[in-house]
Amino acid sequence: MNQSHPDADLSGLNIDVMHFGLEAITRLLSRFGHPQKDVPAVHIAGTNGKGSTAAMTASILSRAGYRVGLYTSPHLVDVRERIVVNGRKIPRRVFHGILAEIKKRTDQPVTYFEVLTAVAFIYFQRQKVDLAVLEAGLGGRLDATNVCHPLVSVVTNISLEHAAYLGKTLTAIAGEKGGIIKRNGVCLTAARPKKVLDVLADICRKRHARLFRLGADFRVRVGRNGQLSYKGIKGEMKGLALSLIGRYQRENAALSLAVVEILNQKGYRIGEEAVRRGLLQTRWEARFEILKTRPLFVLDGAHNPAGLAALERALDRAFSGRRRIFIFSVLADKDYRRMLYRLGPQASRILLPPIHTKRAVAPKVLADILGEKGWPSLVCRSVKDAVAKALHAAGEKDLICACGSLYLAGEIKQLFPEIICCDKKPAL
C-alpha cells in the first residue's frame, strides 16, 4: 500500500457515486459484528451547520473527560480528517489496516462514503469511545450513517438542496432529514419554516419521540459584549464565548448545548466548565476562517444559497465597508445561479477557478451567467492562480472571500499549509 497517499486504497471507489439505502452498509458492518451497536451516538443531519454543530458538541464532550469519536464529511486535505477521536485523526497505519480488512470481507459493491462510514464505526468501537458524534452525509433516512443508535438526533435546519436526490420541496427534504429520528428517541432542531416543523413533529408523533425546537423549547441570546446566554430545556448558562466566527454559529452552539442537556438527562456528566472550554476551544476549518489579515482573506464552506446568505450577513456585520473580491467554485447539483445572483451585486470582482472534481460547474458557465448581468468576473487557470490574482488585486483594507464549495476550500487550504490544523494536538 502507498502510505504517502491516505486515500490510495480508496482509488477504486468513485467518490462521486452516491447510493441511498442501508442494505450495503448494514451487510458490510455485519461482517465485523455490527460495531455501530457498540457506539452510543449523537446523530446530526440538516442542510447547513452540521459540521460546526458536530465539532462544538465533540469539543464539549472531550473536555468533559469522555473519549469522543467525530465523523464528518467531506474532508479538506486528508481523508483521515473525517474520522477523529478526541481531536486526533485516525492514524495512517490503522486507517489502511481497516481498509484492508474491509476489502477482504466485502462481497458486494460499496461506495466511497459507505466504506469510510464503516471505517469510522470499526475504529470507534476498537477505540472504545464513550460517545460518537456523527454527521450525516446526504439526507438522513437512507444515509449510511443512519445505521447508528443515537441517544439524540439533531436536524440543524432545512432548505432546498440536492433536489434530484432528496425531493423538490421543503417538506420532502424534511422527511428525508427527519428519517434519522428513532422510535422513542429525542430530536432537536433549529429549523424555522412551519411546514418543516410540521413534518418533523409528525415523524416524532408516529415514532413516540420527543421534539425540542430552537426558539420555543430552548433559545440563545447575545449580549452587548458578544457573549451568549442560553436558556435551555431545563437549565440556563450565561457569559458563553465562541471560537467560531459568524452569527449563524450561535444557533449551532444552541443545538450543541441542548445536546448536552439531553445527554446529562441520560446519565452523562457534562459540567459547565467543560461547556465553556469546549465552545471556546472548538476548531473547525473553512467556516468563516481568516487565512490572512492584510489583505483580509476569509475562507468559508458556504455551498448553497442559504449558506451563502448566512455568509453575506456575517461579512456585513464583521467587515462592512470593505471592497470585496470573491473566489468562487461550485458543484453542479447546487443552485449556483441563485448563488451568483447573491454574490454579483456585492463583488468588485469574482474569480472563477476550476476545482478537482467532475461534479464542478465549468468556470466559463459561471462567467457567462455573471456576464448576463454585467457583473465582472475572471476565469482562472487554477485555484492557485485565482488566489495569486486576488492577493495582487486587493489593497490592505480590501476583503478576499473564497466560498462556494468545500472542494475549493480544501484546495485553498493546501496553499496555506502553516494553518492546516488537522494534525495538531488539541488543547484539552
C-alpha positions as CSV (number, residue, x, y, z in Angstrom):
1,M,0.0,0.0,0.0
2,N,1.2,3.5,-0.7
3,Q,1.3,5.0,2.8
4,S,2.1,8.5,1.5
5,H,-1.4,8.9,0.0
6,P,-4.1,8.4,2.6
7,D,-6.9,7.5,0.2
8,A,-4.8,5.4,-2.2
9,D,-6.7,2.3,-1.0
10,L,-10.0,4.1,-1.9
11,S,-8.9,4.8,-5.5
12,G,-11.1,2.1,-6.9
13,L,-14.2,3.7,-5.4
14,N,-15.7,6.7,-7.2
15,I,-16.1,9.5,-4.7
16,D,-18.9,11.0,-6.8
17,V,-21.1,7.8,-6.8
18,M,-24.0,8.0,-4.4
19,H,-26.0,5.1,-3.1
20,F,-29.2,5.6,-1.0
21,G,-30.1,2.7,1.2
22,L,-28.9,0.9,4.3
23,E,-28.6,-2.6,2.9
24,A,-25.0,-2.5,1.7
25,I,-23.6,-0.7,4.8
26,T,-25.6,-3.0,7.1
27,R,-24.3,-6.1,5.4
28,L,-20.7,-4.8,5.4
29,L,-20.9,-4.0,9.1
30,S,-22.4,-7.4,9.9
31,R,-19.1,-8.9,8.8
32,F,-17.5,-7.0,11.7
33,G,-20.1,-7.9,14.3
34,H,-22.2,-4.7,13.9
35,P,-19.7,-2.3,15.6
36,Q,-22.3,0.5,15.3
37,K,-24.3,-1.1,18.1
38,D,-21.4,-0.6,20.5
39,V,-21.1,3.1,19.7
40,P,-23.5,5.5,21.5
41,A,-24.1,8.3,19.2
42,V,-25.2,11.9,18.6
43,H,-26.5,11.9,15.0
44,I,-26.7,15.2,13.1
45,A,-28.4,16.0,9.8
46,G,-29.5,19.2,8.1
47,T,-28.8,21.5,5.2
48,N,-26.2,23.8,6.9
49,G,-24.4,23.9,10.2
50,K,-24.0,20.1,10.6
51,G,-20.2,20.1,10.8
52,S,-19.9,23.1,13.1
53,T,-22.6,21.7,15.5
54,A,-20.8,18.3,15.5
55,A,-17.4,20.0,16.1
56,M,-18.7,22.0,19.1
57,T,-20.5,19.0,20.5
58,A,-17.4,16.8,20.3
59,S,-15.3,19.5,21.8
60,I,-17.5,19.9,24.8
61,L,-17.8,16.2,25.4
62,S,-14.0,15.7,25.1
63,R,-13.4,18.4,27.7
64,A,-15.9,16.7,30.0
65,G,-13.5,13.8,30.1
66,Y,-15.1,11.5,27.6
67,R,-13.5,9.6,24.8
68,V,-15.3,11.0,21.8
69,G,-15.3,9.9,18.1
70,L,-16.2,12.5,15.5
71,Y,-17.2,11.5,11.9
72,T,-17.7,14.3,9.4
73,S,-17.6,14.9,5.7
74,P,-16.2,15.9,3.3
75,H,-12.5,16.4,4.2
76,L,-10.5,19.4,3.1
77,V,-6.9,18.0,2.7
78,D,-6.6,14.5,4.1
79,V,-9.4,11.9,4.1
80,R,-8.5,10.9,7.6
81,E,-9.8,14.3,8.8
82,R,-13.3,12.6,8.7
83,I,-12.5,10.1,11.4
84,V,-11.2,11.6,14.7
85,V,-11.0,10.6,18.3
86,N,-10.6,13.4,20.9
87,G,-9.3,15.8,18.2
88,R,-6.8,13.4,16.6
89,K,-7.2,11.8,13.2
90,I,-7.2,8.1,12.8
91,P,-3.5,7.0,12.4
92,R,-2.5,6.3,8.9
93,R,-1.4,2.8,9.7
94,V,-4.7,2.0,11.4
95,F,-6.7,3.5,8.6
96,H,-5.0,1.4,5.9
97,G,-5.3,-1.7,8.1
98,I,-9.1,-1.4,8.5
99,L,-9.4,-0.7,4.8
100,A,-7.5,-3.9,4.0
101,E,-9.9,-5.8,6.4
102,I,-12.9,-4.3,4.6
103,K,-11.5,-5.3,1.2
104,K,-11.1,-8.9,2.3
105,R,-14.6,-9.2,3.8
106,T,-16.7,-7.2,1.2
107,D,-18.7,-9.4,-1.2
108,Q,-20.8,-6.7,-3.0
109,P,-20.3,-3.2,-4.4
110,V,-19.9,-0.4,-1.9
111,T,-19.4,3.3,-2.3
112,Y,-16.6,5.5,-1.1
113,F,-18.9,7.0,1.6
114,E,-20.1,3.6,2.8
115,V,-16.5,2.4,3.2
116,L,-15.5,5.4,5.2
117,T,-18.6,5.2,7.4
118,A,-17.7,1.5,8.1
119,V,-14.1,2.5,8.9
120,A,-15.4,5.1,11.4
121,F,-17.7,2.6,13.2
122,I,-15.0,-0.1,13.3
123,Y,-12.4,2.4,14.6
124,F,-14.7,4.0,17.2
125,Q,-15.6,0.5,18.5
126,R,-12.0,-0.6,18.8
127,Q,-11.1,2.7,20.5
128,K,-13.9,2.1,23.0
129,V,-15.3,5.6,22.6
130,D,-17.8,6.7,25.1
131,L,-19.7,8.7,22.5
132,A,-19.6,9.3,18.8
133,V,-20.8,12.5,17.1
134,L,-21.8,11.6,13.5
135,E,-22.6,14.0,10.7
136,A,-24.9,12.6,8.0
137,G,-23.5,12.8,4.5
138,L,-26.6,13.5,2.4
139,G,-30.2,13.4,3.5
140,G,-30.6,11.2,6.5
141,R,-33.2,8.5,6.2
142,L,-31.1,6.5,3.6
143,D,-27.7,7.9,4.5
144,A,-25.1,5.3,5.6
145,T,-24.7,6.9,9.0
146,N,-28.3,6.1,9.8
147,V,-27.4,2.6,10.9
148,C,-26.3,4.2,14.2
149,H,-28.1,4.0,17.5
150,P,-28.4,7.7,18.6
151,L,-29.0,9.0,22.1
152,V,-30.2,12.2,20.4
153,S,-30.9,13.2,16.8
154,V,-30.3,16.7,15.6
155,V,-31.7,18.4,12.4
156,T,-29.9,21.7,12.2
157,N,-32.0,23.4,9.5
158,I,-33.6,22.6,6.2
159,S,-33.5,24.5,2.9
160,L,-33.8,23.4,-0.7
161,E,-30.7,21.4,-1.7
162,H,-29.9,18.2,-3.6
163,A,-33.4,18.3,-5.1
164,A,-32.5,15.5,-7.5
165,Y,-31.8,13.2,-4.6
166,L,-34.0,14.4,-1.7
167,G,-37.0,16.0,-3.3
168,K,-38.0,19.3,-4.8
169,T,-40.0,20.7,-1.8
170,L,-39.1,21.6,1.8
171,T,-41.5,19.0,3.1
172,A,-39.9,16.2,1.0
173,I,-36.4,17.2,2.2
174,A,-37.7,17.4,5.8
175,G,-39.0,13.9,5.5
176,E,-35.6,12.7,4.4
177,K,-33.6,14.6,7.1
178,G,-36.2,13.6,9.7
179,G,-35.5,10.0,8.9
180,I,-32.7,10.0,11.4
181,I,-35.3,10.3,14.3
182,K,-35.6,7.0,16.1
183,R,-38.5,5.3,17.9
184,N,-38.8,6.6,21.5
185,G,-35.9,9.0,20.7
186,V,-35.2,12.7,21.0
187,C,-34.9,15.2,18.2
188,L,-33.5,18.7,18.4
189,T,-33.9,21.2,15.6
190,A,-33.2,24.8,14.6
191,A,-35.5,24.6,11.6
192,R,-37.9,27.5,11.4
193,P,-40.4,27.0,8.5
194,K,-43.8,25.8,9.8
195,K,-44.1,23.2,7.0
196,V,-40.7,21.7,8.1
197,L,-41.6,21.7,11.7
198,D,-44.9,20.0,10.9
199,V,-43.1,17.2,9.1
200,L,-40.7,16.7,12.0
201,A,-43.5,16.8,14.6
202,D,-45.4,14.2,12.6
203,I,-42.4,11.9,12.4
204,C,-41.9,12.3,16.2
205,R,-45.5,11.7,16.9
206,K,-45.5,8.4,14.9
207,R,-42.3,7.3,16.5
208,H,-43.2,8.4,20.0
209,A,-40.1,10.6,20.0
210,R,-39.7,14.0,21.8
211,L,-39.1,17.1,19.7
212,F,-37.4,20.2,21.0
213,R,-37.3,23.4,18.9
214,L,-34.8,26.3,19.0
215,G,-36.7,29.4,19.7
216,A,-39.5,27.6,21.5
217,D,-38.1,25.0,23.8
218,F,-34.5,26.3,24.1
219,R,-33.0,29.6,22.9
220,V,-29.9,31.7,22.8
221,R,-29.4,35.5,23.2
222,V,-26.4,37.7,22.5
223,G,-25.3,40.4,25.0
224,R,-23.7,43.7,24.1
225,N,-20.3,42.1,24.8
226,G,-20.9,39.5,22.2
227,Q,-21.3,36.7,24.7
228,L,-24.1,34.2,24.7
229,S,-26.8,33.5,27.2
230,Y,-28.5,30.1,26.8
231,K,-31.9,29.3,28.2
232,G,-32.4,25.6,27.8
233,I,-34.9,22.9,28.1
234,K,-34.3,22.9,31.9
235,G,-31.1,24.8,32.7
236,E,-29.5,28.2,31.9
237,M,-26.0,29.4,31.2
238,K,-24.6,32.9,30.8
239,G,-21.4,34.5,29.5
240,L,-20.6,31.9,26.9
241,A,-17.9,32.7,24.3
242,L,-17.5,31.0,20.9
243,S,-14.3,30.4,19.0
244,L,-16.2,30.1,15.7
245,I,-16.9,33.4,14.0
246,G,-20.3,34.2,12.4
247,R,-23.7,35.0,13.8
248,Y,-25.1,31.7,12.4
249,Q,-22.7,29.8,14.8
250,R,-24.9,30.9,17.7
251,E,-27.7,28.6,16.5
252,N,-25.2,25.8,16.1
253,A,-24.0,26.4,19.6
254,A,-27.5,26.4,21.0
255,L,-28.1,22.9,19.4
256,S,-24.8,21.7,21.0
257,L,-25.9,23.0,24.4
258,A,-29.3,21.3,24.0
259,V,-27.5,18.0,23.1
260,V,-25.5,18.4,26.4
261,E,-28.7,18.8,28.3
262,I,-30.2,15.6,26.8
263,L,-27.0,13.7,27.5
264,N,-27.0,14.9,31.1
265,Q,-30.6,13.7,31.5
266,K,-29.4,10.3,30.2
267,G,-26.7,9.9,32.8
268,Y,-23.7,11.6,31.3
269,R,-21.8,14.1,33.4
270,I,-21.0,17.2,31.4
271,G,-20.3,20.2,33.6
272,E,-20.5,24.0,33.0
273,E,-16.7,24.3,32.8
274,A,-16.5,21.7,30.0
275,V,-19.2,23.5,28.1
276,R,-17.4,26.9,28.4
277,R,-14.0,25.4,27.4
278,G,-15.4,23.3,24.7
279,L,-17.2,26.2,22.9
280,L,-14.1,28.4,23.3
281,Q,-11.7,25.8,22.0
282,T,-13.6,24.4,19.1
283,R,-11.6,24.3,15.9
284,W,-13.4,23.9,12.6
285,E,-11.6,24.8,9.4
286,A,-13.1,26.7,6.5
287,R,-16.0,28.1,8.4
288,F,-15.5,31.8,8.4
289,E,-11.9,31.1,8.8
290,I,-9.4,34.0,8.4
291,L,-6.4,33.0,6.5
292,K,-4.7,36.4,6.2
293,T,-5.3,39.8,7.8
294,R,-3.6,42.1,5.2
295,P,-5.5,41.9,3.0
296,L,-8.2,40.2,4.9
297,F,-8.8,36.7,3.4
298,V,-11.8,34.8,4.6
299,L,-12.4,31.1,3.7
300,D,-15.9,29.7,4.1
301,G,-17.5,26.5,3.2
302,A,-20.9,28.0,2.2
303,H,-22.1,25.8,-0.7
304,N,-25.7,26.6,-1.2
305,P,-28.0,29.7,-1.3
306,A,-28.9,29.5,2.4
307,G,-25.3,29.2,3.4
308,L,-24.2,32.0,1.2
309,A,-26.9,34.2,2.7
310,A,-25.6,33.5,6.1
311,L,-22.1,34.2,5.0
312,E,-23.2,37.5,3.5
313,R,-24.8,38.6,6.7
314,A,-21.7,37.6,8.7
315,L,-19.5,39.7,6.3
316,D,-21.8,42.7,6.6
317,R,-21.6,42.6,10.4
318,A,-17.9,41.9,10.8
319,F,-16.4,43.7,7.8
320,S,-18.8,46.2,6.4
321,G,-17.5,48.8,4.0
322,R,-14.7,46.8,2.6
323,R,-14.3,46.2,-1.1
324,R,-15.0,42.5,-1.8
325,I,-13.2,40.2,-4.1
326,F,-14.6,36.6,-4.3
327,I,-13.1,33.4,-5.4
328,F,-15.9,31.0,-6.3
329,S,-16.4,27.5,-7.4
330,V,-19.4,25.3,-7.0
331,L,-20.8,21.8,-7.7
332,A,-23.3,21.2,-10.4
333,D,-26.0,19.9,-8.1
334,K,-26.3,23.2,-6.3
335,D,-28.5,26.2,-7.2
336,Y,-25.5,28.1,-8.5
337,R,-27.4,30.7,-10.4
338,R,-29.1,31.9,-7.2
339,M,-25.7,31.8,-5.5
340,L,-24.2,34.0,-8.2
341,Y,-27.1,36.4,-8.1
342,R,-26.3,36.9,-4.4
343,L,-22.6,37.4,-4.9
344,G,-22.7,39.5,-8.1
345,P,-24.1,42.8,-6.7
346,Q,-21.6,42.9,-3.7
347,A,-18.5,41.9,-5.6
348,S,-15.9,44.2,-7.2
349,R,-14.7,41.0,-9.0
350,I,-15.4,37.3,-8.9
351,L,-12.5,35.0,-9.7
352,L,-13.6,31.6,-11.1
353,P,-11.0,28.7,-10.9
354,P,-11.6,25.1,-11.8
355,I,-11.6,22.6,-9.0
356,H,-10.6,18.9,-9.0
357,T,-13.9,17.1,-9.1
358,K,-16.0,16.0,-12.1
359,R,-19.1,17.4,-10.2
360,A,-17.9,21.0,-10.5
361,V,-19.6,23.6,-12.8
362,A,-17.2,24.8,-15.5
363,P,-15.9,28.3,-14.7
364,K,-16.9,29.5,-18.2
365,V,-20.5,28.6,-17.4
366,L,-20.4,30.7,-14.3
367,A,-18.7,33.6,-16.1
368,D,-21.5,33.6,-18.7
369,I,-24.2,33.8,-16.0
370,L,-22.4,36.7,-14.4
371,G,-21.8,38.4,-17.7
372,E,-25.6,38.4,-18.5
373,K,-26.0,40.7,-15.5
374,G,-22.9,42.8,-16.3
375,W,-21.1,41.6,-13.2
376,P,-17.2,41.4,-13.6
377,S,-15.6,38.0,-13.4
378,L,-12.4,36.4,-14.5
379,V,-11.8,32.7,-15.4
380,C,-8.6,31.5,-13.8
381,R,-6.3,28.6,-14.7
382,S,-6.3,27.1,-11.3
383,V,-7.1,27.8,-7.6
384,K,-3.5,28.8,-7.1
385,D,-3.8,31.3,-10.0
386,A,-7.1,32.7,-8.5
387,V,-5.5,33.2,-5.1
388,A,-2.5,34.9,-6.6
389,K,-4.7,37.2,-8.7
390,A,-6.9,38.1,-5.7
391,L,-3.9,38.9,-3.5
392,H,-2.4,41.0,-6.2
393,A,-5.7,42.9,-6.8
394,A,-6.6,43.5,-3.2
395,G,-5.5,46.5,-1.2
396,E,-4.7,46.3,2.5
397,K,-8.2,47.3,3.5
398,D,-10.0,45.1,1.0
399,L,-11.6,41.7,1.6
400,I,-11.0,38.5,-0.3
401,C,-13.6,35.8,0.4
402,A,-13.4,32.2,-1.1
403,C,-16.6,30.3,-1.0
404,G,-19.0,28.0,-2.9
405,S,-17.6,24.5,-2.3
406,L,-15.6,22.6,0.3
407,Y,-13.6,21.2,-2.5
408,L,-12.5,24.7,-3.2
409,A,-11.8,25.2,0.5
410,G,-9.6,22.1,0.5
411,E,-7.5,23.3,-2.4
412,I,-7.0,26.7,-0.9
413,K,-6.0,25.2,2.5
414,Q,-3.2,23.4,0.7
415,L,-1.8,26.8,-0.3
416,F,-1.7,27.8,3.4
417,P,-0.1,24.7,5.0
418,E,1.0,26.6,8.1
419,I,-2.6,26.9,9.2
420,I,-3.9,23.4,8.5
421,C,-4.6,22.2,12.0
422,C,-5.8,18.6,11.4
423,D,-2.7,17.1,12.9
424,K,-2.1,19.5,15.7
425,K,-2.7,18.3,19.2
426,P,-5.9,19.8,20.5
427,A,-5.9,21.9,23.7
428,L,-7.7,19.9,26.4
